[in-house]
């Protein structure tokens, strides 16, 4: 059966692939090899498959090479845009801080003007009370004068009666008229002087009331301007504080606990802004006092957030171009292929690339440690620790205080590594967390 099928195939292929003979001649004999049509067809098929496989493999390699080049260019462009975005956000943040500082200066100046106007208003009120007291004194003097006049009239009447009794004759009509005229003259003089004093005091009271009204109007205008300033300050602080609050919350930190920890260790960097109390200055309580103290509290919180931003690892450990390779989480081990947990983020770059601390802290380890190779551990505030592995060189020592952005070593390939890169870890209370959570949270704010 197979022979028949083979014969039919060869017969069908004979017109296109005629039988060929390959002669092999030696000194003694001559031999030949028959190449039947089926054998030639199989050889051509195998050769075609080999050529096709070679072309397909070459195309795949070429496409991988082109895609790799495009990916590198795209990563470089995205990195450039990311750095530009960081620079723009940093400039905008500095502008916001400058605006807040200017607004605080204007606010302090307004407070001084309010204090001066309140002092003038108090002085006017005191003068008004003095004038009112003067009017009361004049009225008392007038009543006393009238009383003395009545007493003088009684004394005159008694003296006249006594004189009449002594003289034995009643006073004449002329004498009574003279006495009445004298009495009226005394009363008129006393009333005239009292009226002059009263008019003078009334004029002074009117002038002081006009001054008081002017001061009250100026105070009202100043309070309106202060309300506008307070509103802008509150809006600026809300825009500045809320994103920071969300940023720290997104990385698993309690903002209240973080602020308390930062406040407990200022280390000479400043102190909280004390609330204002007008009553301690001898001034009456102001309706703006709670609003002012709320703004000062927000400014204090913003200042504490600024300090915390340098103490929490929100920065990038590299300042030159790099590419992200293995991320945080489960993966196949690049050396033995087994499933393992990757507790950090790998950042690949050139050998010897400078590595920088991502936050203020203290070096707690600097040396060789197993698969990490050359490793640096830095302890930060709030139980946070960062690790920098596979370094080629270490530039810090244990116990050294490190500032954010300070160079601590160079990128390398030490330890259990398949190529030059930085293994960057962030640990919270000893537990590894995704470093990109911190980096992305800072990128969304700054």
LOSE-330459 format. One record per residue (C-alpha): z, y negated, x negated; residue number from 1. Coordinates in pm, 1 decimal, always signed. Layout:
atom w->Z, v->Y, u->X, i->NUM
...
This chain:
atom w->+0.0, v->+0.0, u->+0.0, i->1
atom w->+94.2, v->-242.6, u->-275.0, i->2
atom w->-215.6, v->-149.2, u->-473.3, i->3
atom w->-439.3, v->-222.3, u->-170.2, i->4
atom w->-268.7, v->-558.4, u->-114.0, i->5
atom w->-302.7, v->-641.7, u->-482.9, i->6
atom w->-669.6, v->-539.2, u->-481.8, i->7
atom w->-742.3, v->-754.0, u->-174.9, i->8
atom w->-569.2, v->-1055.6, u->-331.4, i->9
atom w->-761.7, v->-1013.2, u->-655.0, i->10
atom w->-1086.5, v->-976.5, u->-461.1, i->11
atom w->-1008.4, v->-1298.9, u->-270.9, i->12
atom w->-923.5, v->-1486.9, u->-590.9, i->13
atom w->-1221.7, v->-1351.6, u->-788.1, i->14
atom w->-1462.6, v->-1638.9, u->-697.1, i->15
atom w->-1216.0, v->-1902.7, u->-819.6, i->16
atom w->-1032.9, v->-1713.8, u->-1093.0, i->17
atom w->-1273.7, v->-1455.7, u->-1243.3, i->18
atom w->-1127.7, v->-1190.8, u->-1466.2, i->19
atom w->-1080.3, v->-1306.0, u->-1825.0, i->20
atom w->-1047.3, v->-1099.5, u->-2141.9, i->21
atom w->-858.9, v->-1209.6, u->-2451.1, i->22
atom w->-980.1, v->-1025.9, u->-2762.6, i->23
atom w->-733.6, v->-958.3, u->-3045.6, i->24
atom w->-916.7, v->-852.4, u->-3361.1, i->25
atom w->-744.2, v->-705.9, u->-3667.2, i->26
atom w->-879.8, v->-561.4, u->-3991.6, i->27
atom w->-894.0, v->-209.0, u->-3853.5, i->28
atom w->-934.2, v->-240.4, u->-3479.1, i->29
atom w->-1023.3, v->-481.2, u->-3201.0, i->30
atom w->-817.5, v->-497.4, u->-2883.7, i->31
atom w->-835.8, v->-710.7, u->-2571.1, i->32
atom w->-602.0, v->-819.7, u->-2295.7, i->33
atom w->-731.8, v->-839.9, u->-1940.3, i->34
atom w->-623.3, v->-1143.1, u->-1736.8, i->35
atom w->-683.0, v->-1046.8, u->-1377.3, i->36
atom w->-717.7, v->-1310.7, u->-1101.0, i->37
atom w->-366.7, v->-1234.9, u->-964.6, i->38
atom w->-211.1, v->-1272.9, u->-1309.7, i->39
atom w->-392.2, v->-1604.8, u->-1360.0, i->40
atom w->-279.4, v->-1725.8, u->-1016.9, i->41
atom w->+83.9, v->-1638.1, u->-1093.6, i->42
atom w->+62.5, v->-1815.2, u->-1432.1, i->43
atom w->-88.7, v->-2125.2, u->-1274.1, i->44
atom w->+178.0, v->-2126.7, u->-1001.1, i->45
atom w->+459.7, v->-2097.1, u->-1257.4, i->46
atom w->+302.2, v->-2371.3, u->-1469.8, i->47
atom w->+259.2, v->-2599.2, u->-1165.1, i->48
atom w->+620.6, v->-2546.1, u->-1063.0, i->49
atom w->+735.8, v->-2632.0, u->-1416.3, i->50
atom w->+526.1, v->-2949.1, u->-1424.0, i->51
atom w->+647.3, v->-3048.6, u->-1074.6, i->52
atom w->+1010.5, v->-2990.8, u->-1170.4, i->53
atom w->+964.6, v->-3200.7, u->-1483.6, i->54
atom w->+810.9, v->-3488.2, u->-1285.1, i->55
atom w->+1084.6, v->-3473.0, u->-1018.4, i->56
atom w->+1364.6, v->-3471.9, u->-1276.9, i->57
atom w->+1205.2, v->-3764.1, u->-1461.7, i->58
atom w->+1176.9, v->-3962.9, u->-1136.2, i->59
atom w->+1541.7, v->-3894.0, u->-1048.7, i->60
atom w->+1659.2, v->-4003.4, u->-1395.0, i->61
atom w->+1443.6, v->-4315.8, u->-1376.8, i->62
atom w->+1581.6, v->-4406.5, u->-1031.9, i->63
atom w->+1941.2, v->-4352.7, u->-1151.2, i->64
atom w->+1874.4, v->-4577.6, u->-1450.2, i->65
atom w->+1726.0, v->-4852.3, u->-1228.9, i->66
atom w->+2011.7, v->-4825.1, u->-977.9, i->67
atom w->+2268.6, v->-4837.7, u->-1257.3, i->68
atom w->+2112.5, v->-5155.5, u->-1394.2, i->69
atom w->+2105.4, v->-5311.6, u->-1046.4, i->70
atom w->+2471.0, v->-5215.3, u->-986.8, i->71
atom w->+2575.8, v->-5374.5, u->-1314.2, i->72
atom w->+2389.1, v->-5693.4, u->-1229.6, i->73
atom w->+2538.6, v->-5698.1, u->-881.6, i->74
atom w->+2891.6, v->-5646.0, u->-1018.8, i->75
atom w->+2835.0, v->-5925.7, u->-1269.7, i->76
atom w->+2716.5, v->-6158.0, u->-992.8, i->77
atom w->+3009.5, v->-6064.9, u->-769.1, i->78
atom w->+3250.6, v->-6116.9, u->-1058.4, i->79
atom w->+3100.1, v->-6458.0, u->-1127.3, i->80
atom w->+3129.3, v->-6553.5, u->-759.1, i->81
atom w->+3487.3, v->-6425.9, u->-756.2, i->82
atom w->+3577.4, v->-6637.4, u->-1059.4, i->83
atom w->+3405.6, v->-6941.5, u->-906.6, i->84
atom w->+3598.4, v->-6883.7, u->-583.3, i->85
atom w->+3923.4, v->-6860.9, u->-776.7, i->86
atom w->+3844.3, v->-7186.6, u->-958.1, i->87
atom w->+3757.5, v->-7362.3, u->-631.4, i->88
atom w->+4074.0, v->-7237.7, u->-461.6, i->89
atom w->+4282.1, v->-7340.1, u->-762.4, i->90
atom w->+4129.2, v->-7690.2, u->-754.3, i->91
atom w->+4190.5, v->-7713.8, u->-379.6, i->92
atom w->+4549.2, v->-7597.8, u->-426.6, i->93
atom w->+4608.5, v->-7860.6, u->-697.6, i->94
atom w->+4460.2, v->-8123.9, u->-465.7, i->95
atom w->+4693.7, v->-8012.7, u->-185.9, i->96
atom w->+4992.2, v->-8031.8, u->-421.1, i->97
atom w->+4886.8, v->-8381.1, u->-535.5, i->98
atom w->+4849.5, v->-8492.4, u->-172.1, i->99
atom w->+5192.4, v->-8350.6, u->-88.2, i->100
atom w->+5344.1, v->-8529.4, u->-389.6, i->101
atom w->+5180.4, v->-8858.5, u->-284.4, i->102
atom w->+5299.0, v->-8812.1, u->+72.2, i->103
atom w->+5650.3, v->-8743.0, u->-53.0, i->104
atom w->+5643.9, v->-9064.4, u->-257.5, i->105
atom w->+5526.3, v->-9261.4, u->+47.2, i->106
atom w->+5794.2, v->-9088.6, u->+250.3, i->107
atom w->+6065.0, v->-9191.9, u->-1.0, i->108
atom w->+5936.3, v->-9550.9, u->+7.0, i->109
atom w->+5943.8, v->-9546.3, u->+386.7, i->110
atom w->+6302.1, v->-9419.7, u->+376.3, i->111
atom w->+6399.2, v->-9713.2, u->+155.6, i->112
atom w->+6230.7, v->-9956.5, u->+396.0, i->113
atom w->+6407.0, v->-9794.7, u->+693.6, i->114
atom w->+6740.4, v->-9822.9, u->+513.0, i->115
atom w->+6677.9, v->-10191.9, u->+434.4, i->116
atom w->+6576.0, v->-10267.5, u->+793.5, i->117
atom w->+6875.8, v->-10081.8, u->+929.0, i->118
atom w->+7100.8, v->-10285.3, u->+701.2, i->119
atom w->+6938.2, v->-10606.8, u->+827.4, i->120
atom w->+6974.6, v->-10487.5, u->+1188.0, i->121
atom w->+7341.5, v->-10407.4, u->+1132.3, i->122
atom w->+7393.4, v->-10749.8, u->+972.1, i->123
atom w->+7226.2, v->-10915.5, u->+1272.5, i->124
atom w->+7442.7, v->-10717.5, u->+1512.9, i->125
atom w->+7750.9, v->-10814.8, u->+1313.7, i->126
atom w->+7648.5, v->-11184.2, u->+1322.1, i->127
atom w->+7585.8, v->-11156.8, u->+1697.5, i->128
atom w->+7932.4, v->-11016.1, u->+1749.1, i->129
atom w->+8074.7, v->-11299.5, u->+1538.8, i->130
atom w->+7890.3, v->-11554.5, u->+1756.3, i->131
atom w->+8015.9, v->-11389.5, u->+2071.6, i->132
atom w->+8365.6, v->-11402.8, u->+1926.8, i->133
atom w->+8315.2, v->-11775.7, u->+1849.5, i->134
atom w->+8209.4, v->-11841.0, u->+2208.3, i->135
atom w->+8521.8, v->-11660.9, u->+2329.2, i->136
atom w->+8731.1, v->-11877.0, u->+2095.4, i->137
atom w->+8564.4, v->-12196.1, u->+2226.7, i->138
atom w->+8624.5, v->-12088.1, u->+2584.6, i->139
atom w->+8987.7, v->-12013.7, u->+2501.4, i->140
atom w->+9014.9, v->-12356.5, u->+2334.0, i->141
atom w->+8862.4, v->-12520.0, u->+2643.5, i->142
atom w->+9110.0, v->-12345.5, u->+2872.3, i->143
atom w->+9394.3, v->-12443.1, u->+2641.8, i->144
atom w->+9271.1, v->-12805.9, u->+2638.6, i->145
atom w->+9255.7, v->-12811.5, u->+3018.4, i->146
atom w->+9606.7, v->-12666.3, u->+3030.6, i->147
atom w->+9728.7, v->-12928.8, u->+2783.0, i->148
atom w->+9554.2, v->-13195.3, u->+2990.0, i->149
atom w->+9738.2, v->-13081.2, u->+3300.5, i->150
atom w->+10063.4, v->-13077.5, u->+3109.9, i->151
atom w->+9989.3, v->-13431.8, u->+2977.7, i->152
atom w->+9919.1, v->-13547.0, u->+3332.4, i->153
atom w->+10249.2, v->-13401.6, u->+3447.9, i->154
atom w->+10432.3, v->-13566.5, u->+3159.2, i->155
atom w->+10264.7, v->-13902.3, u->+3235.3, i->156
atom w->+10358.8, v->-13870.3, u->+3601.4, i->157
atom w->+10716.7, v->-13790.8, u->+3509.9, i->158
atom w->+10725.3, v->-14083.5, u->+3263.2, i->159
atom w->+10584.7, v->-14316.9, u->+3528.5, i->160
atom w->+10837.4, v->-14192.0, u->+3780.6, i->161
atom w->+11118.5, v->-14243.0, u->+3532.8, i->162
atom w->+10993.6, v->-14591.6, u->+3449.1, i->163
atom w->+10963.4, v->-14674.1, u->+3818.3, i->164
atom w->+11315.2, v->-14562.3, u->+3882.2, i->165
atom w->+11438.2, v->-14768.2, u->+3587.0, i->166
atom w->+11237.5, v->-15073.1, u->+3687.4, i->167
atom w->+11322.4, v->-15026.2, u->+4051.4, i->168
atom w->+10968.3, v->-15095.7, u->+4154.4, i->169
atom w->+10662.0, v->-14881.4, u->+4232.9, i->170
atom w->+10357.4, v->-14896.0, u->+3997.5, i->171
atom w->+10086.8, v->-15132.0, u->+4094.1, i->172
atom w->+9735.7, v->-15032.1, u->+4197.2, i->173
atom w->+9597.9, v->-15164.4, u->+3868.3, i->174
atom w->+9837.5, v->-14953.3, u->+3665.2, i->175
atom w->+9743.1, v->-14638.9, u->+3858.2, i->176
atom w->+9371.2, v->-14711.8, u->+3805.1, i->177
atom w->+9430.7, v->-14765.6, u->+3435.0, i->178
atom w->+9614.2, v->-14434.3, u->+3407.9, i->179
atom w->+9335.1, v->-14251.5, u->+3589.0, i->180
atom w->+9068.3, v->-14409.9, u->+3366.2, i->181
atom w->+9257.0, v->-14316.0, u->+3052.4, i->182
atom w->+9298.0, v->-13957.0, u->+3173.0, i->183
atom w->+8929.5, v->-13928.8, u->+3267.2, i->184
atom w->+8825.5, v->-14064.3, u->+2927.3, i->185
atom w->+9034.6, v->-13801.7, u->+2749.7, i->186
atom w->+8892.5, v->-13525.7, u->+2967.3, i->187
atom w->+8535.4, v->-13649.7, u->+2920.3, i->188
atom w->+8571.7, v->-13655.4, u->+2542.9, i->189
atom w->+8722.2, v->-13307.5, u->+2537.8, i->190
atom w->+8450.3, v->-13169.5, u->+2769.9, i->191
atom w->+8175.3, v->-13337.5, u->+2563.4, i->192
atom w->+8298.9, v->-13182.1, u->+2239.1, i->193
atom w->+8337.1, v->-12844.6, u->+2406.4, i->194
atom w->+7982.9, v->-12863.9, u->+2552.8, i->195
atom w->+7837.5, v->-12953.7, u->+2210.4, i->196
atom w->+8013.8, v->-12658.6, u->+2048.8, i->197
atom w->+7900.2, v->-12433.2, u->+2333.3, i->198
atom w->+7534.3, v->-12547.5, u->+2302.1, i->199
atom w->+7539.0, v->-12503.8, u->+1923.5, i->200
atom w->+7679.0, v->-12153.7, u->+1954.0, i->201
atom w->+7425.4, v->-12068.2, u->+2228.0, i->202
atom w->+7140.9, v->-12190.4, u->+2003.7, i->203
atom w->+7267.6, v->-11977.0, u->+1716.8, i->204
atom w->+7299.3, v->-11676.4, u->+1951.1, i->205
atom w->+6938.3, v->-11730.1, u->+2070.8, i->206
atom w->+6812.6, v->-11749.3, u->+1710.4, i->207
atom w->+7000.9, v->-11435.6, u->+1611.6, i->208
atom w->+6869.0, v->-11252.4, u->+1918.0, i->209
atom w->+6513.8, v->-11348.8, u->+1818.4, i->210
atom w->+6576.5, v->-11218.7, u->+1465.5, i->211
atom w->+6725.1, v->-10899.2, u->+1608.7, i->212
atom w->+6420.1, v->-10851.2, u->+1833.2, i->213
atom w->+6185.5, v->-10904.4, u->+1533.2, i->214
atom w->+6380.4, v->-10654.5, u->+1324.9, i->215
atom w->+6376.4, v->-10404.9, u->+1613.3, i->216
atom w->+5997.0, v->-10445.8, u->+1646.1, i->217
atom w->+5951.0, v->-10390.3, u->+1271.8, i->218
atom w->+6174.9, v->-10084.7, u->+1293.5, i->219
atom w->+5968.3, v->-9947.8, u->+1583.6, i->220
atom w->+5642.9, v->-10000.8, u->+1390.3, i->221
atom w->+5792.1, v->-9837.4, u->+1081.6, i->222
atom w->+5911.9, v->-9543.4, u->+1290.0, i->223
atom w->+5557.7, v->-9503.1, u->+1427.3, i->224
atom w->+5412.8, v->-9500.4, u->+1076.0, i->225
atom w->+5682.1, v->-9255.5, u->+967.5, i->226
atom w->+5593.1, v->-9028.7, u->+1259.0, i->227
atom w->+5231.8, v->-9019.4, u->+1137.1, i->228
atom w->+5346.1, v->-8948.9, u->+780.4, i->229
atom w->+5583.3, v->-8677.0, u->+902.4, i->230
atom w->+5301.4, v->-8517.3, u->+1101.6, i->231
atom w->+5067.1, v->-8506.2, u->+802.6, i->232
atom w->+5342.3, v->-8367.6, u->+580.5, i->233
atom w->+5427.9, v->-8099.9, u->+835.4, i->234
atom w->+5060.4, v->-8001.5, u->+873.9, i->235
atom w->+5012.2, v->-7986.3, u->+495.1, i->236
atom w->+5324.3, v->-7775.3, u->+450.5, i->237
atom w->+5225.6, v->-7543.0, u->+734.3, i->238
atom w->+4881.9, v->-7491.6, u->+576.5, i->239
atom w->+5044.0, v->-7427.0, u->+236.3, i->240
atom w->+5347.5, v->-7215.2, u->+330.9, i->241
atom w->+5215.4, v->-6979.4, u->+601.6, i->242
atom w->+4937.7, v->-6819.5, u->+386.8, i->243
atom w->+5190.3, v->-6765.3, u->+104.7, i->244
atom w->+5430.9, v->-6607.0, u->+349.2, i->245
atom w->+5157.0, v->-6371.9, u->+473.1, i->246
atom w->+5050.8, v->-6296.2, u->+115.2, i->247
atom w->+5396.2, v->-6174.5, u->+7.9, i->248
atom w->+5437.1, v->-5982.9, u->+335.1, i->249
atom w->+5101.0, v->-5807.6, u->+283.7, i->250
atom w->+5212.4, v->-5665.8, u->-54.2, i->251
atom w->+5532.4, v->-5521.5, u->+94.2, i->252
atom w->+5777.3, v->-5796.6, u->-11.3, i->253
atom w->+6025.5, v->-5959.2, u->+227.3, i->254
atom w->+5969.8, v->-6337.3, u->+189.4, i->255
atom w->+6333.3, v->-6419.6, u->+272.9, i->256
atom w->+6470.1, v->-6173.2, u->+18.3, i->257
atom w->+6215.7, v->-6290.9, u->-238.9, i->258
atom w->+6312.6, v->-6657.1, u->-187.7, i->259
atom w->+6682.8, v->-6566.1, u->-217.5, i->260
atom w->+6616.3, v->-6377.2, u->-540.8, i->261
atom w->+6416.2, v->-6667.1, u->-688.7, i->262
atom w->+6677.2, v->-6924.4, u->-579.2, i->263
atom w->+6956.6, v->-6722.7, u->-744.2, i->264
atom w->+6784.7, v->-6739.7, u->-1084.1, i->265
atom w->+6619.8, v->-7077.2, u->-1133.5, i->266
atom w->+6689.7, v->-7057.6, u->-1507.9, i->267
atom w->+6660.2, v->-7433.4, u->-1553.2, i->268
atom w->+6339.1, v->-7473.6, u->-1353.5, i->269
atom w->+6495.8, v->-7697.4, u->-1088.2, i->270
atom w->+6702.3, v->-7667.1, u->-774.4, i->271
atom w->+6674.1, v->-7686.2, u->-397.6, i->272
atom w->+6609.8, v->-8020.5, u->-231.8, i->273
atom w->+6937.8, v->-8138.0, u->-75.4, i->274
atom w->+6913.4, v->-8241.5, u->+292.8, i->275
atom w->+6945.7, v->-8608.7, u->+383.6, i->276
atom w->+7247.2, v->-8727.9, u->+584.4, i->277
atom w->+7238.7, v->-9092.1, u->+695.7, i->278
atom w->+7601.1, v->-9075.1, u->+808.5, i->279
atom w->+7708.3, v->-9021.4, u->+446.8, i->280
atom w->+7530.5, v->-9349.8, u->+358.4, i->281
atom w->+7731.4, v->-9545.1, u->+615.3, i->282
atom w->+7433.9, v->-9547.4, u->+856.5, i->283
atom w->+7420.2, v->-9410.5, u->+1210.9, i->284
atom w->+7255.2, v->-9072.8, u->+1267.2, i->285
atom w->+6875.5, v->-9103.9, u->+1288.9, i->286
atom w->+6662.9, v->-8902.1, u->+1536.4, i->287
atom w->+6425.9, v->-8833.5, u->+1243.8, i->288
atom w->+6702.2, v->-8673.4, u->+1035.2, i->289
atom w->+6637.8, v->-8310.9, u->+1155.7, i->290
atom w->+6263.4, v->-8358.0, u->+1104.1, i->291
atom w->+6313.0, v->-8498.3, u->+753.9, i->292
atom w->+6546.6, v->-8214.1, u->+658.4, i->293
atom w->+6296.7, v->-7957.6, u->+795.2, i->294
atom w->+6022.5, v->-8109.7, u->+575.1, i->295
atom w->+6253.9, v->-8104.5, u->+272.5, i->296
atom w->+6337.3, v->-7740.5, u->+346.0, i->297
atom w->+5965.2, v->-7653.0, u->+364.0, i->298
atom w->+5904.9, v->-7837.6, u->+36.5, i->299
atom w->+6187.2, v->-7637.8, u->-119.8, i->300
atom w->+6033.5, v->-7315.4, u->+16.7, i->301
atom w->+5690.4, v->-7414.1, u->-119.1, i->302
atom w->+5846.4, v->-7481.3, u->-459.6, i->303
atom w->+6019.5, v->-7142.8, u->-452.9, i->304
atom w->+5691.7, v->-6972.8, u->-352.4, i->305
atom w->+5523.5, v->-7144.6, u->-647.4, i->306
atom w->+5787.4, v->-7001.9, u->-882.1, i->307
atom w->+5762.6, v->-6658.3, u->-715.9, i->308
atom w->+5383.0, v->-6657.4, u->-755.9, i->309
atom w->+5434.4, v->-6658.7, u->-1133.5, i->310
atom w->+5703.9, v->-6389.9, u->-1118.4, i->311
atom w->+5515.4, v->-6147.5, u->-888.8, i->312
atom w->+5208.4, v->-5970.6, u->-1041.1, i->313
atom w->+4936.8, v->-6145.5, u->-841.4, i->314
atom w->+4705.9, v->-6221.4, u->-1133.8, i->315
atom w->+4428.6, v->-6023.0, u->-1302.5, i->316
atom w->+4506.3, v->-5845.5, u->-1630.5, i->317
atom w->+4155.8, v->-5928.1, u->-1758.7, i->318
atom w->+3991.0, v->-6267.6, u->-1799.1, i->319
atom w->+3652.4, v->-6140.5, u->-1922.6, i->320
atom w->+3383.3, v->-5941.0, u->-1744.6, i->321
atom w->+3473.6, v->-5589.0, u->-1635.9, i->322
atom w->+3388.0, v->-5328.0, u->-1375.4, i->323
atom w->+3611.7, v->-5130.2, u->-1141.2, i->324
atom w->+3599.5, v->-4754.6, u->-1197.5, i->325
atom w->+3864.2, v->-4512.9, u->-1063.7, i->326
atom w->+4082.2, v->-4666.2, u->-791.8, i->327
atom w->+4429.6, v->-4591.9, u->-662.1, i->328
atom w->+4474.0, v->-4265.2, u->-469.9, i->329
atom w->+4363.9, v->-3903.3, u->-483.3, i->330
atom w->+4066.6, v->-3805.7, u->-702.5, i->331
atom w->+3917.1, v->-3521.6, u->-905.3, i->332
atom w->+4046.5, v->-3533.2, u->-1260.6, i->333
atom w->+3759.1, v->-3652.0, u->-1486.6, i->334
atom w->+3859.6, v->-3404.9, u->-1760.0, i->335
atom w->+3940.0, v->-3075.2, u->-1585.2, i->336
atom w->+3808.2, v->-3150.6, u->-1232.7, i->337
atom w->+4136.4, v->-3066.0, u->-1055.2, i->338
atom w->+4263.0, v->-3275.4, u->-761.5, i->339
atom w->+4526.3, v->-3523.2, u->-880.2, i->340
atom w->+4691.6, v->-3848.4, u->-771.7, i->341
atom w->+4566.5, v->-4155.7, u->-958.7, i->342
atom w->+4858.5, v->-4402.6, u->-961.6, i->343
atom w->+4671.8, v->-4713.0, u->-1078.3, i->344
atom w->+4341.4, v->-4897.7, u->-1101.6, i->345
atom w->+4097.6, v->-4843.2, u->-1392.3, i->346
atom w->+3914.6, v->-5151.0, u->-1524.3, i->347
atom w->+3636.2, v->-5075.3, u->-1773.5, i->348
atom w->+3519.6, v->-5324.9, u->-2035.3, i->349
atom w->+3436.5, v->-5368.7, u->-2403.1, i->350
atom w->+3657.0, v->-5212.5, u->-2668.1, i->351
atom w->+3915.4, v->-5467.3, u->-2787.7, i->352
atom w->+3900.6, v->-5683.6, u->-2472.4, i->353
atom w->+4218.9, v->-5892.8, u->-2444.2, i->354
atom w->+4479.8, v->-5778.7, u->-2189.3, i->355
atom w->+4705.1, v->-6039.3, u->-2020.0, i->356
atom w->+5035.3, v->-6013.1, u->-1831.0, i->357
atom w->+4990.7, v->-6062.1, u->-1456.5, i->358
atom w->+5336.0, v->-6222.1, u->-1402.6, i->359
atom w->+5647.7, v->-6347.0, u->-1580.5, i->360
atom w->+5875.0, v->-6063.9, u->-1692.2, i->361
atom w->+6044.9, v->-5869.8, u->-1970.3, i->362
atom w->+5887.1, v->-5594.1, u->-2183.9, i->363
atom w->+6084.1, v->-5270.7, u->-2131.4, i->364
atom w->+5849.2, v->-5032.5, u->-2316.8, i->365
atom w->+5580.6, v->-5076.3, u->-2583.6, i->366
atom w->+5450.5, v->-4766.0, u->-2758.2, i->367
atom w->+5280.7, v->-4427.9, u->-2721.0, i->368
atom w->+5351.3, v->-4225.0, u->-2406.7, i->369
atom w->+5161.4, v->-3900.5, u->-2344.9, i->370
atom w->+4845.9, v->-3933.7, u->-2136.7, i->371
atom w->+4889.5, v->-4313.4, u->-2115.3, i->372
atom w->+4825.5, v->-4344.7, u->-2487.7, i->373
atom w->+4941.7, v->-4684.5, u->-2607.4, i->374
atom w->+5138.9, v->-4819.4, u->-2309.9, i->375
atom w->+5318.3, v->-5144.3, u->-2218.5, i->376
atom w->+5570.5, v->-5164.9, u->-1934.4, i->377
atom w->+5687.6, v->-5504.4, u->-1803.1, i->378
atom w->+5973.5, v->-5549.1, u->-1556.0, i->379
atom w->+5939.3, v->-5836.2, u->-1306.2, i->380
atom w->+6152.8, v->-5984.0, u->-1032.0, i->381
atom w->+6246.5, v->-5791.2, u->-716.1, i->382
atom w->+6223.2, v->-5446.7, u->-875.7, i->383
atom w->+5850.6, v->-5475.0, u->-959.0, i->384
atom w->+5707.2, v->-5311.8, u->-1273.4, i->385
atom w->+5355.1, v->-5328.2, u->-1419.3, i->386
atom w->+5200.8, v->-5080.9, u->-1666.4, i->387
atom w->+4905.1, v->-5126.3, u->-1901.3, i->388
atom w->+4772.3, v->-4799.6, u->-2049.9, i->389
atom w->+4508.4, v->-4663.6, u->-2295.8, i->390
atom w->+4539.1, v->-4975.9, u->-2517.8, i->391
atom w->+4393.1, v->-4997.4, u->-2864.5, i->392
atom w->+4657.6, v->-5243.3, u->-2984.2, i->393
atom w->+5001.5, v->-5364.4, u->-2863.5, i->394
atom w->+5102.3, v->-5726.7, u->-2934.0, i->395
atom w->+5452.7, v->-5735.9, u->-2779.9, i->396
atom w->+5794.8, v->-5580.7, u->-2843.7, i->397
atom w->+6064.9, v->-5435.1, u->-2620.8, i->398
atom w->+6295.9, v->-5705.6, u->-2484.8, i->399
atom w->+6039.1, v->-5983.4, u->-2529.2, i->400
atom w->+6009.3, v->-6239.7, u->-2247.2, i->401
atom w->+5650.2, v->-6263.7, u->-2120.8, i->402
atom w->+5483.7, v->-6542.0, u->-1922.3, i->403
atom w->+5201.5, v->-6497.0, u->-1674.9, i->404
atom w->+4864.0, v->-6511.4, u->-1852.4, i->405
atom w->+5012.1, v->-6432.6, u->-2195.7, i->406
atom w->+4811.1, v->-6189.3, u->-2413.7, i->407
atom w->+4995.6, v->-5859.9, u->-2461.5, i->408
atom w->+4736.0, v->-5624.7, u->-2615.4, i->409
atom w->+4374.0, v->-5506.4, u->-2639.4, i->410
atom w->+4170.8, v->-5260.7, u->-2430.6, i->411
atom w->+4109.6, v->-4922.0, u->-2587.3, i->412
atom w->+4059.9, v->-4548.7, u->-2530.4, i->413
atom w->+4390.5, v->-4401.9, u->-2644.4, i->414
atom w->+4563.0, v->-4110.6, u->-2473.4, i->415
atom w->+4403.2, v->-3895.5, u->-2203.9, i->416
atom w->+4089.3, v->-4099.8, u->-2144.8, i->417
atom w->+3714.1, v->-4042.0, u->-2120.9, i->418
atom w->+3608.1, v->-4394.7, u->-2221.6, i->419
atom w->+3718.6, v->-4748.1, u->-2299.7, i->420
atom w->+3912.5, v->-4894.1, u->-2006.7, i->421
atom w->+4249.3, v->-5033.0, u->-1893.5, i->422
atom w->+4473.0, v->-4826.1, u->-1667.0, i->423
atom w->+4670.0, v->-5087.5, u->-1465.9, i->424
atom w->+4966.4, v->-4986.9, u->-1248.4, i->425
atom w->+5204.7, v->-5173.8, u->-1018.0, i->426
atom w->+5531.0, v->-5004.5, u->-918.0, i->427
atom w->+5768.0, v->-5130.0, u->-647.9, i->428
atom w->+6122.9, v->-4990.3, u->-682.2, i->429
atom w->+5981.0, v->-4716.0, u->-905.2, i->430
atom w->+5712.3, v->-4610.1, u->-655.5, i->431
atom w->+5345.4, v->-4668.7, u->-749.2, i->432
atom w->+5150.9, v->-4893.0, u->-510.0, i->433
atom w->+4785.7, v->-4998.8, u->-502.3, i->434
atom w->+4737.6, v->-5283.4, u->-755.4, i->435
atom w->+4435.9, v->-5411.2, u->-559.5, i->436
atom w->+4671.7, v->-5496.4, u->-270.9, i->437
atom w->+4835.9, v->-5760.3, u->-492.3, i->438
atom w->+4506.2, v->-5880.9, u->-639.3, i->439
atom w->+4331.7, v->-5912.5, u->-299.4, i->440
atom w->+4635.3, v->-6080.1, u->-139.9, i->441
atom w->+4632.4, v->-6347.1, u->-410.6, i->442
atom w->+4253.3, v->-6381.9, u->-384.8, i->443
atom w->+4278.3, v->-6454.0, u->-10.1, i->444
atom w->+4525.8, v->-6740.9, u->-78.4, i->445
atom w->+4431.9, v->-6884.6, u->-417.9, i->446
